[in-house]
Amino acid sequence: MIDFKLYLITNRTLCRPATLEKAVEEACSSGVRVVQLREKDLPGRQLYEEALALRKATHRAGSKLLVNDRIDIALAVGADGIHCPENGIPIGTARHLQPDALIGVSVHSLERAVDAQIRGADFILFGPIFSTASKAKYGDPQGLEALSTVSRNAGIPIFAIGGITPENACFCIEHGAAGVGVVSAIMSAQNIPKAVKAFENALEGL
């Protein structure tokens, strides 16, 4: 069940000097209900250790933890779900190995969004909606009209991602998104509780 509007995605390089665990703990204690561990450059052992730390942090706050692509690590730490990149682990495989898991999928087109729904995803991250350096490799921003089209036709909740801020999050909701995926606006914030509150106000709830 998708009962959240703010989907936090990690990037440990943005939250220094604080640790990733500390940043996630602050975000969750401020109301964030879902966190995706996405540290793709880490080797297996280090990723497992980060996942274990975040599992403890999210559990204390009553929040959910999803692990990006690495279903072995998701299973090892008892994560609540798995996030499947567009060219990552197949949705069907993730569902087979974690039947009750929350499964999200990243897509960059309407066709992939419809396919994700057919294959059993619970929700979709679609973008980039706005200009952002971290998503530059995917080309120009998709824009709000593309978000509106995907939201109308995908059949499952769509979360907008890419350059999302408290100031533009409301436009994503107005164009059909169920919520927004956020990285730097929270991970790099000097005051994480304040940043989370700003999204809570913009989204009228987390």
Beta strands, then each sheet from edge to edge (+ up, - down):
strand 1: 6-9
strand 2: 34-37
strand 3: 64-68
strand 4: 81-84
strand 5: 102-107
strand 6: 123-126
strand 7: 158-161
strand 8: 179-182
sheet 1: 1+ 2+ 3+ 4+ 5+ 6+ 7+ 8+ 1+
end
